Amino acid sequence: MFPILERIARPPIWRRYDGERVFLRPPEARDWVEWAELRAESRTFLEPWEPVWPKDGLTRDSFRRRLARYARDAREDEGYAFLAFRRTDEALVGGINLSNVARGIRMSCSIGYWVGECHAHQGFTTDATRVALGFAFDQLRLHRVEAGCVPTNVPSQGLLRKVGFQEEGFARKYLNINGRWHDHLLFAMLASDFHP
């Protein structure tokens, strides 16, 4: 369906990873309808915590561009995007990204995630985060994974603490979320902290 994507070779480590309740795999062209529907249904729930959505953000063309960027990022070892699916019925529940992969003396990345509103507070994102951390530490061999969280996003803070992140600081006007610069709590996990 998308010829450009068929020519892009994925690194062998970018594949399906299973957790207890979900599995992660890279997004594919066939995911567009389910992805767009879940994001549209969850828009009000997600918008307070995300960058401003482009007007065409849920279109097939926009998803196609997103897939091309994800494939390029993975090929260049700069980032890895996954969708999270419930293992019992393979329904899409959300997504998780490892971005800003840094090698050399840093050996780190940032993690971000989202969950459809109808799947929130059921443990799917917790499981997906643990799987993504395993990928970051075991497959990418990173030393550190960082996360930022708006102080009012109490569920996200709880998730980060539950999986073992440590709060390390506070950053003023750190990221532009939903059209405004927001302060963030900064969290991190080291490979030595990770206990799958």
C-alpha positions as a Markdown table, in Angstrom:
| # | Residue | x | y | z |
|---|---|---|---|---|
| 1 | Met | 0.0 | 0.0 | 0.0 |
| 2 | Phe | 2.8 | 2.4 | 0.8 |
| 3 | Pro | 5.7 | 1.6 | -1.6 |
| 4 | Ile | 8.2 | 3.8 | 0.3 |
| 5 | Leu | 7.7 | 1.8 | 3.5 |
| 6 | Glu | 8.3 | -1.5 | 1.7 |
| 7 | Arg | 11.8 | -0.3 | 0.7 |
| 8 | Ile | 12.8 | 0.7 | 4.2 |
| 9 | Ala | 14.5 | -2.2 | 6.0 |
| 10 | Arg | 13.8 | -2.4 | 9.7 |
| 11 | Pro | 16.6 | -3.3 | 12.0 |
| 12 | Pro | 16.2 | -6.9 | 13.2 |
| 13 | Ile | 15.7 | -5.8 | 16.8 |
| 14 | Trp | 12.6 | -3.8 | 15.9 |
| 15 | Arg | 9.9 | -6.5 | 16.1 |
| 16 | Arg | 7.2 | -7.9 | 18.4 |
| 17 | Tyr | 7.8 | -8.0 | 22.1 |
| 18 | Asp | 5.4 | -9.7 | 24.5 |
| 19 | Gly | 4.4 | -8.6 | 28.0 |
| 20 | Glu | 2.0 | -10.2 | 30.4 |
| 21 | Arg | -1.1 | -8.4 | 29.1 |
| 22 | Val | 0.0 | -6.6 | 26.0 |
| 23 | Phe | 2.5 | -7.1 | 23.1 |
| 24 | Leu | 4.3 | -4.3 | 21.4 |
| 25 | Arg | 5.2 | -4.1 | 17.7 |
| 26 | Pro | 6.1 | -1.4 | 15.3 |
| 27 | Pro | 3.2 | 0.4 | 13.6 |
| 28 | Glu | 2.3 | -0.8 | 10.2 |
| 29 | Ala | 0.1 | 0.6 | 7.4 |
| 30 | Arg | -2.7 | -1.8 | 8.2 |
| 31 | Asp | -3.0 | -0.2 | 11.7 |
| 32 | Trp | -4.2 | 3.2 | 10.5 |
| 33 | Val | -8.0 | 2.7 | 10.8 |
| 34 | Glu | -7.8 | 1.2 | 14.3 |
| 35 | Trp | -5.2 | 3.8 | 15.4 |
| 36 | Ala | -7.2 | 6.7 | 14.0 |
| 37 | Glu | -10.4 | 5.5 | 15.6 |
| 38 | Leu | -8.9 | 5.0 | 19.0 |
| 39 | Arg | -7.1 | 8.4 | 18.9 |
| 40 | Ala | -10.3 | 10.1 | 17.7 |
| 41 | Glu | -12.4 | 8.5 | 20.5 |
| 42 | Ser | -9.8 | 9.5 | 23.0 |
| 43 | Arg | -9.0 | 13.0 | 21.8 |
| 44 | Thr | -10.4 | 14.9 | 24.8 |
| 45 | Phe | -8.7 | 12.5 | 27.2 |
| 46 | Leu | -5.3 | 12.8 | 25.4 |
| 47 | Glu | -5.0 | 16.4 | 24.3 |
| 48 | Pro | -4.2 | 17.9 | 27.7 |
| 49 | Trp | -1.0 | 15.8 | 27.8 |
| 50 | Glu | 0.2 | 15.9 | 24.2 |
| 51 | Pro | 1.6 | 18.4 | 21.7 |
| 52 | Val | -1.1 | 20.2 | 19.6 |
| 53 | Trp | -2.6 | 17.8 | 17.1 |
| 54 | Pro | -2.2 | 18.8 | 13.5 |
| 55 | Lys | -5.4 | 19.4 | 11.6 |
| 56 | Asp | -4.7 | 16.4 | 9.4 |
| 57 | Gly | -3.2 | 14.3 | 12.3 |
| 58 | Leu | -5.6 | 11.4 | 11.9 |
| 59 | Thr | -5.6 | 11.1 | 8.1 |
| 60 | Arg | -4.1 | 8.2 | 6.2 |
| 61 | Asp | -1.5 | 10.5 | 4.6 |
| 62 | Ser | -0.4 | 11.8 | 8.1 |
| 63 | Phe | -0.1 | 8.2 | 9.4 |
| 64 | Arg | 1.9 | 7.3 | 6.3 |
| 65 | Arg | 4.3 | 10.1 | 7.0 |
| 66 | Arg | 4.5 | 9.1 | 10.7 |
| 67 | Leu | 5.4 | 5.5 | 9.6 |
| 68 | Ala | 8.2 | 6.8 | 7.3 |
| 69 | Arg | 9.6 | 8.9 | 10.1 |
| 70 | Tyr | 9.5 | 6.0 | 12.6 |
| 71 | Ala | 11.3 | 3.7 | 10.1 |
| 72 | Arg | 13.9 | 6.4 | 9.4 |
| 73 | Asp | 14.4 | 6.9 | 13.2 |
| 74 | Ala | 14.8 | 3.2 | 13.8 |
| 75 | Arg | 17.2 | 2.8 | 10.8 |
| 76 | Glu | 19.3 | 5.6 | 12.2 |
| 77 | Asp | 19.0 | 4.3 | 15.8 |
| 78 | Glu | 17.5 | 7.6 | 16.9 |
| 79 | Gly | 14.1 | 6.3 | 18.1 |
| 80 | Tyr | 11.7 | 3.3 | 18.2 |
| 81 | Ala | 7.9 | 3.5 | 18.1 |
| 82 | Phe | 5.6 | 0.7 | 19.1 |
| 83 | Leu | 1.9 | 0.2 | 19.3 |
| 84 | Ala | 0.5 | -1.8 | 22.2 |
| 85 | Phe | -2.1 | -4.5 | 21.7 |
| 86 | Arg | -4.0 | -6.5 | 24.2 |
| 87 | Arg | -2.8 | -10.1 | 24.1 |
| 88 | Thr | -6.3 | -11.7 | 24.5 |
| 89 | Asp | -7.8 | -10.2 | 21.4 |
| 90 | Glu | -5.1 | -8.1 | 19.7 |
| 91 | Ala | -7.1 | -4.9 | 20.1 |
| 92 | Leu | -5.0 | -1.8 | 20.0 |
| 93 | Val | -4.8 | -0.1 | 23.4 |
| 94 | Gly | -2.2 | 2.6 | 23.0 |
| 95 | Gly | 1.4 | 3.4 | 22.0 |
| 96 | Ile | 4.8 | 3.9 | 23.4 |
| 97 | Asn | 7.9 | 5.6 | 21.9 |
| 98 | Leu | 11.6 | 5.6 | 22.7 |
| 99 | Ser | 13.0 | 8.8 | 21.3 |
| 100 | Asn | 16.2 | 10.9 | 21.4 |
| 101 | Val | 18.4 | 7.8 | 21.5 |
| 102 | Ala | 21.9 | 9.0 | 22.4 |
| 103 | Arg | 24.9 | 6.8 | 22.2 |
| 104 | Gly | 28.5 | 7.5 | 23.2 |
| 105 | Ile | 29.0 | 8.8 | 26.7 |
| 106 | Arg | 25.2 | 9.1 | 27.3 |
| 107 | Met | 23.6 | 5.8 | 26.2 |
| 108 | Ser | 20.1 | 7.1 | 27.0 |
| 109 | Cys | 16.7 | 7.8 | 25.5 |
| 110 | Ser | 13.4 | 9.4 | 26.5 |
| 111 | Ile | 10.2 | 7.4 | 26.8 |
| 112 | Gly | 6.6 | 8.5 | 26.1 |
| 113 | Tyr | 3.3 | 6.7 | 26.0 |
| 114 | Trp | -0.4 | 7.1 | 25.4 |
| 115 | Val | -3.4 | 4.9 | 26.1 |
| 116 | Gly | -6.9 | 5.0 | 24.6 |
| 117 | Glu | -9.4 | 6.4 | 27.1 |
| 118 | Cys | -11.5 | 3.1 | 27.1 |
| 119 | His | -8.3 | 1.2 | 28.1 |
| 120 | Ala | -7.0 | 3.6 | 30.8 |
| 121 | His | -6.5 | 2.4 | 34.4 |
| 122 | Gln | -6.4 | -1.3 | 33.5 |
| 123 | Gly | -2.7 | -1.9 | 33.7 |
| 124 | Phe | -2.0 | -2.0 | 29.9 |
| 125 | Thr | 0.3 | 1.1 | 29.9 |
| 126 | Thr | 2.2 | -0.2 | 32.9 |
| 127 | Asp | 2.8 | -3.5 | 31.2 |
| 128 | Ala | 3.7 | -1.8 | 27.9 |
| 129 | Thr | 6.2 | 0.4 | 29.7 |
| 130 | Arg | 7.9 | -2.6 | 31.3 |
| 131 | Val | 8.2 | -4.2 | 27.9 |
| 132 | Ala | 9.6 | -1.1 | 26.3 |
| 133 | Leu | 12.1 | -0.7 | 29.2 |
| 134 | Gly | 13.3 | -4.3 | 28.5 |
| 135 | Phe | 13.8 | -3.4 | 24.9 |
| 136 | Ala | 15.7 | -0.3 | 25.8 |
| 137 | Phe | 18.0 | -2.0 | 28.3 |
| 138 | Asp | 18.3 | -5.5 | 26.8 |
| 139 | Gln | 18.2 | -4.9 | 23.1 |
| 140 | Leu | 19.4 | -1.3 | 22.7 |
| 141 | Arg | 21.9 | -1.7 | 25.6 |
| 142 | Leu | 21.1 | 1.7 | 27.0 |
| 143 | His | 22.2 | 2.9 | 30.4 |
| 144 | Arg | 19.4 | 5.3 | 31.2 |
| 145 | Val | 15.8 | 6.0 | 30.2 |
| 146 | Glu | 14.3 | 9.4 | 31.0 |
| 147 | Ala | 10.7 | 10.6 | 31.3 |
| 148 | Gly | 9.0 | 14.0 | 31.8 |
| 149 | Cys | 5.6 | 14.4 | 33.3 |
| 150 | Val | 3.3 | 17.4 | 33.8 |
| 151 | Pro | 2.9 | 17.8 | 37.5 |
| 152 | Thr | -0.9 | 17.6 | 37.3 |
| 153 | Asn | -0.7 | 14.3 | 35.5 |
| 154 | Val | -1.0 | 12.2 | 38.6 |
| 155 | Pro | -1.7 | 8.9 | 36.9 |
| 156 | Ser | 1.4 | 9.2 | 34.7 |
| 157 | Gln | 3.5 | 9.9 | 37.8 |
| 158 | Gly | 2.1 | 6.9 | 39.5 |
| 159 | Leu | 2.9 | 4.7 | 36.5 |
| 160 | Leu | 6.5 | 5.9 | 36.4 |
| 161 | Arg | 7.0 | 5.3 | 40.1 |
| 162 | Lys | 5.3 | 1.9 | 39.9 |
| 163 | Val | 7.6 | 0.6 | 37.2 |
| 164 | Gly | 10.7 | 1.9 | 39.1 |
| 165 | Phe | 11.5 | 5.3 | 37.8 |
| 166 | Gln | 13.1 | 7.7 | 40.3 |
| 167 | Glu | 12.0 | 11.4 | 40.4 |
| 168 | Glu | 15.1 | 13.4 | 39.8 |
| 169 | Gly | 14.1 | 17.0 | 39.4 |
| 170 | Phe | 11.8 | 19.8 | 38.1 |
| 171 | Ala | 12.2 | 21.6 | 34.8 |
| 172 | Arg | 10.5 | 24.9 | 34.2 |
| 173 | Lys | 8.5 | 25.4 | 30.9 |
| 174 | Tyr | 10.1 | 22.1 | 29.7 |
| 175 | Leu | 7.9 | 21.0 | 26.9 |
| 176 | Asn | 5.1 | 22.6 | 24.8 |
| 177 | Ile | 2.0 | 20.6 | 25.6 |
| 178 | Asn | -1.3 | 21.4 | 24.0 |
| 179 | Gly | -0.1 | 24.8 | 22.8 |
| 180 | Arg | 1.5 | 26.0 | 26.1 |
| 181 | Trp | 4.9 | 25.6 | 27.7 |
| 182 | His | 4.5 | 23.4 | 30.8 |
| 183 | Asp | 6.7 | 22.7 | 33.8 |
| 184 | His | 7.6 | 19.0 | 34.1 |
| 185 | Leu | 8.7 | 16.6 | 36.8 |
| 186 | Leu | 11.8 | 14.7 | 35.5 |
| 187 | Phe | 12.1 | 10.9 | 36.1 |
| 188 | Ala | 14.8 | 8.4 | 35.1 |
| 189 | Met | 15.6 | 4.8 | 35.4 |
| 190 | Leu | 19.0 | 3.2 | 35.1 |
| 191 | Ala | 19.7 | -0.2 | 33.6 |
| 192 | Ser | 20.8 | -1.3 | 37.1 |
| 193 | Asp | 17.4 | -0.2 | 38.5 |
| 194 | Phe | 15.4 | -2.4 | 36.0 |
| 195 | His | 14.0 | -5.6 | 37.3 |
| 196 | Pro | 11.6 | -7.2 | 34.8 |
